[in-house]
């Protein structure tokens, strides 16, 4: 073998390695995404920020941004259909698994598992707390309006296009995908975005789970700003005991009422309430155990890794991602504030029988939001036990976010 041939051999060998990919055009973007993935891994492992989903999301992001690895794991092929909409096909290990996200299977399965771990007793015992769960969804729709307004700014589309954003027009579908972050429900955000604007899935999902993990940081300043020390010290009366019959009837009645009013919410509400009915019926304990443990963890790994695999440099590193993160924190904070303000109103109407802090738990971050409220209540009054009271609006928020998602899909899907 001549020196020239030997040189060509080593050159080809070098160019086939992922390391060479960092020196190719755009390789620096992959390096940035790997750094982002490592930061998320640090937050998940060291800081324990939503580790069950943030860990697989970050690792999926790491996998596809290692140069050339994405071509083996997650392959997108666009089929141009004459006179119709282009169809995207997925292949590779993560590509095949991604169909569970694209078709909305994984989010609904997670809702099925959540239902099997949720106790609606506090909400059934004090049904007016459902209003707090509804109030906490206001952030979704106000953020939607703001996003639409941003999309109408002259030159915004040209700016996004020049910056290489995967989406250049902020229309109703984009605004709905951003607004749903305010529901503080990762699976719901993923389902809505995958149905309306799939290109934004990496940014939306990472923003949603990042802010959910930051509930202990975001909520206290908002609650303290909107309430007085006296209001935060209010002790609530022990709620009545809920019968087994009520707990069994609740998922059946909610399913019928919600789906009759908002049929597009059927996948999420149906799965959530089926899981809860399985739990409360008590006749299939092995299925309940499977849903609450094995299936939940399996689906979470699949969902997180596949969503992370969509976070390529081309889709993530653009100005629209910054807009999404900014509007996402606004939606999240506004939802918490709306819940607190509704709690203050309920406190006034009931003449001080409701601690307004529990309104902040009206977002769908179960049970973290309720725990934060409980902790703050004990800081003001060591005899104040708000956990079960806060769980009422907290589980109502799960229903509320599913209904909000159904409304958005009904309008824009």
Phi and psi in degrees as a GROMACS rama.xvg file:
@    title "Ramachandran Plot"
@    xaxis  label "Phi"
@    yaxis  label "Psi"
@TYPE xy
-74.6318  165.657  UNK-2
-62.5331  -34.8116  UNK-3
-65.7489  -44.1757  UNK-4
-65.8619  -39.4057  UNK-5
-63.8898  -40.2488  UNK-6
-63.6591  -42.5828  UNK-7
-63.2304  -37.5062  UNK-8
-62.8173  -48.9967  UNK-9
-69.0467  -32.2331  UNK-10
-63.7333  -46.1785  UNK-11
-63.7771  -38.1353  UNK-12
-63.7874  -42.2526  UNK-13
-64.821  -45.0526  UNK-14
-67.6482  -19.2849  UNK-15
-84.2212  -10.4478  UNK-16
-85.4178  154.611  UNK-17
-67.2145  -27.8159  UNK-18
-59.9613  -40.7902  UNK-19
-62.8044  -28.3413  UNK-20
-61.5712  -28.6323  UNK-21
-67.7134  -23.8747  UNK-22
-95.3687  -3.1361  UNK-23
-80.9554  173.595  UNK-24
-60.2558  127.355  UNK-25
81.1604  2.5398  UNK-26
-63.1342  -30.7622  UNK-27
-63.4154  -28.994  UNK-28
-66.4437  -40.5896  UNK-29
-60.3526  -39.4527  UNK-30
-63.7214  -40.3018  UNK-31
-63.2517  -42.9443  UNK-32
-65.285  -35.1086  UNK-33
-65.6431  -39.7765  UNK-34
-62.5838  -43.9925  UNK-35
-59.9901  -43.229  UNK-36
-61.1059  -41.7083  UNK-37
-66.8368  -35.9012  UNK-38
-64.0652  -43.7709  UNK-39
-64.7881  -37.6745  UNK-40
-63.5265  -40.5957  UNK-41
-61.3908  -45.1798  UNK-42
-64.8908  -36.8946  UNK-43
-72.5337  -41.56  UNK-44
-86.6067  -49.4028  UNK-45
-80.7608  -45.9689  UNK-46
-93.4752  -9.76243  UNK-47
57.6384  42.3132  UNK-48
-83.5534  106.237  UNK-49
41.8616  53.9081  UNK-50
-63.2317  -30.6822  UNK-51
-61.8326  -31.7064  UNK-52
-112.309  -32.8551  UNK-53
-66.5423  -32.6641  UNK-54
-64.0342  -53.6469  UNK-55
-66.1441  -33.4817  UNK-56
-61.4165  -47.5971  UNK-57
-63.7733  -39.4955  UNK-58
-71.2578  -36.6273  UNK-59
-62.0978  -39.0628  UNK-60
-63.5642  -41.9461  UNK-61
-61.5271  -44.0992  UNK-62
-59.3404  -50.033  UNK-63
-78.0766  -14.769  UNK-64
-97.6964  -2.64417  UNK-65
-72.8427  119.198  UNK-66
-48.1634  131.974  UNK-67
76.1491  -17.1399  UNK-68
-68.3354  -36.147  UNK-69
-60.6234  -29.3326  UNK-70
-68.8614  -17.2336  UNK-71
-98.6301  -30.4404  UNK-72
-98.0521  -40.0561  UNK-73
-139.083  102.721  UNK-74
-115.818  124.856  UNK-75
-106.862  127.206  UNK-76
-124.623  122.553  UNK-77
-95.828  124.664  UNK-78
-101.345  118.446  UNK-79
-85.0597  114.97  UNK-80
-99.3105  121.807  UNK-81
-64.2394  124.825  UNK-82
76.2362  6.9142  UNK-83
-138.163  -174.373  UNK-84
-81.2954  138.808  UNK-85
-61.1672  142.881  UNK-86
-111.838  129.515  UNK-87
-100.032  127.615  UNK-88
-108.357  148.091  UNK-89
-121.754  141.217  UNK-90
-144.568  -179.806  UNK-91
86.7441  163.087  UNK-92
-53.6027  -55.6518  UNK-93
-73.3202  -27.0525  UNK-94
-64.0925  -44.2378  UNK-95
-65.6914  -41.6221  UNK-96
-66.9228  -25.6783  UNK-97
-65.1927  -21.6737  UNK-98
-59.1515  -25.5685  UNK-99
-65.8629  -29.4589  UNK-100
-79.8427  -49.7536  UNK-101
-58.1673  -39.0371  UNK-102
-88.5746  0.189915  UNK-103
76.8251  19.7634  UNK-104
-77.2489  -49.2016  UNK-105
-62.5054  -46.7868  UNK-106
-58.5829  -39.7587  UNK-107
-68.9445  -37.5345  UNK-108
-64.5127  -36.8938  UNK-109
-65.5917  -38.4154  UNK-110
-63.6212  -36.1643  UNK-111
-60.9706  -43.8437  UNK-112
-69.3581  -38.9276  UNK-113
-61.1368  -41.1788  UNK-114
-59.1033  -35.9372  UNK-115
-75.1034  -9.42663  UNK-116
-113.575  0.546969  UNK-117
-100.672  136.241  UNK-118
-106.212  110.936  UNK-119
-85.9287  6.65372  UNK-120
-53.2862  -50.1149  UNK-121
-59.0479  -34.3306  UNK-122
-73.8427  -39.6377  UNK-123
-65.651  -38.4855  UNK-124
-68.2957  -28.5517  UNK-125
-138.022  78.7703  UNK-126
-64.2676  -23.5719  UNK-127
-65.9028  -16.8283  UNK-128
-67.5259  -15.4283  UNK-129
-63.3256  -27.5023  UNK-130
-64.3078  -32.8448  UNK-131
-69.6353  -37.5905  UNK-132
-64.1044  -36.2996  UNK-133
-70.3768  -41.5557  UNK-134
-62.1884  -33.4037  UNK-135
-72.0261  -5.16727  UNK-136
-91.3882  -3.27654  UNK-137
-59.248  -35.2092  UNK-138
-57.0718  -32.7905  UNK-139
-60.8447  -49.5351  UNK-140
-79.5691  -32.9685  UNK-141
-68.5978  -39.2412  UNK-142
-66.2227  -36.9882  UNK-143
-56.7449  -45.8113  UNK-144
-63.9082  -42.3962  UNK-145
-64.6691  -41.8738  UNK-146
-62.0229  -41.1881  UNK-147
-61.2095  -41.1269  UNK-148
-64.5481  -40.1573  UNK-149
-62.6874  -38.2546  UNK-150
-63.6101  -21.1201  UNK-151
-91.9257  -0.718726  UNK-152
-64.5707  128.85  UNK-153
-56.8948  129.842  UNK-154
87.2599  -4.69681  UNK-155
-65.1598  -39.1578  UNK-156
-65.9793  -41.0593  UNK-157
-64.3055  -39.1445  UNK-158
-63.1166  -47.1458  UNK-159
-64.37  -37.9379  UNK-160
-66.1279  -43.3858  UNK-161
-66.38  -29.1674  UNK-162
-84.9156  -2.47039  UNK-163
79.7034  25.6872  UNK-164
-69.1123  143.515  UNK-165
-65.8651  -23.2639  UNK-166
-126.299  128.78  UNK-167
-110.962  -10.2815  UNK-168
-119.886  120.299  UNK-169
-88.9088  89.8128  UNK-170
-101.952  -166.022  UNK-171
-60.1258  -38.6991  UNK-172
-66.8231  -41.5829  UNK-173
-66.6535  -45.3028  UNK-174
-61.9145  -39.1586  UNK-175
-65.845  -39.9434  UNK-176
-64.3168  -37.0801  UNK-177
-74.4705  -44.5339  UNK-178
-60.6957  -34.3373  UNK-179
-64.8615  -14.7796  UNK-180
-58.3412  -32.7408  UNK-181
-63.5642  -15.2776  UNK-182
-75.9422  -10.4557  UNK-183
55.3191  39.5755  UNK-184
-133.703  105.066  UNK-185
-57.442  -53.1292  UNK-186
-58.5509  -37.5873  UNK-187
-66.1305  -43.2864  UNK-188
-61.6588  -40.7179  UNK-189
-66.4722  -42.5135  UNK-190
-63.5898  -48.5809  UNK-191
-61.8791  -46.2232  UNK-192
-66.0178  -40.5371  UNK-193
-64.8958  -27.9328  UNK-194
-85.152  -35.0322  UNK-195
-97.7969  -46.6275  UNK-196
-149.27  80.6021  UNK-197
-60.5333  -27.737  UNK-198
-63.2566  -22.44  UNK-199
-93.7912  2.70784  UNK-200
-54.9861  -44.7757  UNK-201
-60.1543  -49.2233  UNK-202
-66.0076  -43.9173  UNK-203
-64.25  -47.0045  UNK-204
-66.524  -42.8971  UNK-205
-67.3683  -40.2931  UNK-206
-62.3621  -46.2268  UNK-207
-60.371  -48.5453  UNK-208
-74.2587  -29.2289  UNK-209
-65.3158  -44.5418  UNK-210
-71.9114  -33.0379  UNK-211
-62.1743  -39.5716  UNK-212
-67.4644  -24.7262  UNK-213
-94.3872  13.6165  UNK-214
-52.3508  -45.4501  UNK-215
-62.8991  -19.2031  UNK-216
-94.3199  -40.2881  UNK-217
-77.097  -41.1463  UNK-218
-69.8554  -47.6876  UNK-219
-53.1006  -46.8242  UNK-220
-61.8573  -37.8198  UNK-221
-66.3608  -44.4767  UNK-222
-64.3303  -44.3225  UNK-223
-67.1264  -32.9308  UNK-224
-67.6269  -34.8978  UNK-225
-99.8031  -5.6508  UNK-226
-128.678  159.874  UNK-227
-96.8813  163.934  UNK-228
-60.068  -37.5802  UNK-229
-62.7254  -42.8914  UNK-230
-66.2942  -39.7521  UNK-231
-69.6611  -18.0941  UNK-232
-91.4286  -4.08259  UNK-233
-61.1977  127.716  UNK-234
-94.2975  132.172  UNK-235
-98.9424  147.896  UNK-236
-69.7124  151.809  UNK-237
-65.1793  130.723  UNK-238
-76.3748  160.25  UNK-239
-69.7631  160.533  UNK-240
-78.6883  133.814  UNK-241
-94.5068  133.16  UNK-242
-76.8466  160.763  UNK-243
-63.4719  -37.4036  UNK-244
-61.0122  -42.6086  UNK-245
-62.5238  -42.5116  UNK-246
-66.6097  -30.4687  UNK-247
-76.8442  -40.1496  UNK-248
-71.3282  -31.052  UNK-249
-55.9641  -54.1672  UNK-250
-62.7799  -31.7242  UNK-251
-68.5818  -46.7961  UNK-252
-66.214  -45.0636  UNK-253
-61.6857  -42.7068  UNK-254
-57.7879  -49.5164  UNK-255
-63.7108  -47.2748  UNK-256
-66.5193  -50.0189  UNK-257
-65.0223  -45.3524  UNK-258
-70.7965  -31.5526  UNK-259
-65.9955  -34.7961  UNK-260
-82.7622  -41.5975  UNK-261
-130.375  82.4119  UNK-262
-57.009  -31.346  UNK-263
-69.0323  -12.2206  UNK-264
-86.5632  1.03658  UNK-265
-56.4116  -45.0105  UNK-266
-58.4871  -47.723  UNK-267
-73.8141  -51.1384  UNK-268
-63.8777  -42.1762  UNK-269
-60.3086  -45.7716  UNK-270
-67.862  -41.9158  UNK-271
-60.1581  -47.4385  UNK-272
-75.5511  -30.403  UNK-273
-63.7781  -45.1159  UNK-274
-59.7136  -40.9195  UNK-275
-69.7635  -38.4062  UNK-276
-64.7917  -39.9035  UNK-277
-59.0521  -42.3452  UNK-278
-66.7806  -50.7547  UNK-279
-73.8281  -25.8664  UNK-280
-65.1244  -34.1958  UNK-281
73.1255  7.12708  UNK-282
-94.9868  -12.4229  UNK-283
-130.72  67.2013  UNK-284
-60.8576  -32.1995  UNK-285
-67.4482  -38.2432  UNK-286
-67.1973  -41.6581  UNK-287
-59.1169  -44.2327  UNK-288
-63.7261  -40.653  UNK-289
-64.8208  -44.6466  UNK-290
-63.9151  -43.2206  UNK-291
-74.2586  -17.9938  UNK-292
-124.48  -83.1785  UNK-293
-56.1812  -55.6137  UNK-294
-63.754  -40.4663  UNK-295
-57.0489  -46.7144  UNK-296
-71.3428  -37.9429  UNK-297
-63.4566  -49.5636  UNK-298
-65.49  -36.8873  UNK-299
-62.0109  -41.9064  UNK-300
-63.2629  -45.7262  UNK-301
-63.9789  -46.7894  UNK-302
-61.9478  -49.4722  UNK-303
-63.3877  -45.8405  UNK-304
-65.3479  -40.7276  UNK-305
-68.4099  -40.343  UNK-306
-64.9959  -42.652  UNK-307
-61.2513  -32.6342  UNK-308
-68.6343  -17.2178  UNK-309
-84.1858  -10.5702  UNK-310
-84.7042  65.4039  UNK-311
-81.1084  164.574  UNK-312
-60.0938  -38.806  UNK-313
-62.7683  -35.5535  UNK-314
-87.8443  -25.5401  UNK-315
-100.635  -40.2968  UNK-316
-86.307  84.0116  UNK-317
-159.711  162.354  UNK-318
-59.6493  -28.8395  UNK-319
-63.696  -32.098  UNK-320
-61.6622  -40.7958  UNK-321
-64.2521  -39.1546  UNK-322
-63.2803  -42.101  UNK-323
-63.0511  -44.76  UNK-324
-66.8505  -37.8388  UNK-325
-67.7169  -47.0083  UNK-326
-69.7954  -29.9082  UNK-327
-64.5444  -46.0256  UNK-328
-67.0063  -33.0046  UNK-329
-65.2657  -46.2674  UNK-330
-62.1082  -43.4073  UNK-331
-62.9994  -47.0583  UNK-332
-67.0931  -40.2799  UNK-333
-65.5204  -36.7945  UNK-334
-63.3022  -43.6225  UNK-335
-63.3752  -44.1908  UNK-336
-64.0174  -39.9153  UNK-337
-62.2285  -41.0473  UNK-338
-63.7159  -41.9941  UNK-339
-64.5826  -44.0594  UNK-340
-63.4789  -37.8767  UNK-341
-65.8075  -35.6194  UNK-342
-65.3997  -38.1251  UNK-343
-64.3211  -40.5052  UNK-344
-64.2236  -43.4418  UNK-345
-65.9365  -35.1469  UNK-346
-62.1758  -42.1084  UNK-347
-68.3108  -42.5013  UNK-348
-64.9212  -39.3637  UNK-349
-87.5791  6.28463  UNK-350
58.5299  48.446  UNK-351
85.3284  17.5171  UNK-352
-90.832  -11.2925  UNK-353
-117.748  126.516  UNK-354
-77.0672  117.091  UNK-355
-62  -18.8738  UNK-356
-60.5605  -30.1997  UNK-357
-65.9506  -16.3556  UNK-358
-64.2065  -29.65  UNK-359
-64.9297  -26.035  UNK-360
-77.05  2.22115  UNK-361
-70.735  -10.7274  UNK-362
-74.0604  168.296  UNK-363
-90.6029  13.6663  UNK-364
-79.6199  84.4472  UNK-365
-93.9928  136.107  UNK-366
-96.7531  15.273  UNK-367
-58.091  -43.6733  UNK-368
-61.5203  -42.3245  UNK-369
-64.9824  -37.8622  UNK-370
-66.56  -38.9906  UNK-371
-62.7598  -44.0486  UNK-372
-62.3881  -43.8331  UNK-373
-60.9587  -43.7286  UNK-374
-63.315  -42.1907  UNK-375
-66.4631  -34.9905  UNK-376
-65.0615  -38.9028  UNK-377
-72.4028  -27.2279  UNK-378
-66.6482  -31.9616  UNK-379
-84.8307  -32.9629  UNK-380
-151.757  111.4  UNK-381
-62.4265  -18.508  UNK-382
-93.8087  7.2073  UNK-383
-92.2879  114.49  UNK-384
-113.298  98.5303  UNK-385
-104.106  -0.373494  UNK-386
-57.3953  -52.7967  UNK-387
-67.1581  -34.7471  UNK-388
-66.6548  -40.0508  UNK-389
-71.2409  -26.2323  UNK-390
-66.4641  -24.507  UNK-391
-59.4351  -62.5809  UNK-392
-65.2576  -25.8234  UNK-393
-63.5757  -48.8683  UNK-394
-73.3957  -26.8999  UNK-395
-65.4795  -32.6378  UNK-396
-64.8798  -33.3144  UNK-397
-62.2706  -45.7512  UNK-398
-64.907  -43.4263  UNK-399
-61.7639  -42.1364  UNK-400
-67.021  -35.2345  UNK-401
-66.6842  -39.7853  UNK-402
-66.8651  -43.8543  UNK-403
-59.7306  -41.6899  UNK-404
-62.8434  -41.1101  UNK-405
-61.1665  -41.1316  UNK-406
-64.3573  -43.4916  UNK-407
-64.9704  -40.7296  UNK-408
-68.3519  -34.4398  UNK-409
-62.808  -38.6468  UNK-410
-81.6779  -41.1098  UNK-411
-110.193  -18.9164  UNK-412
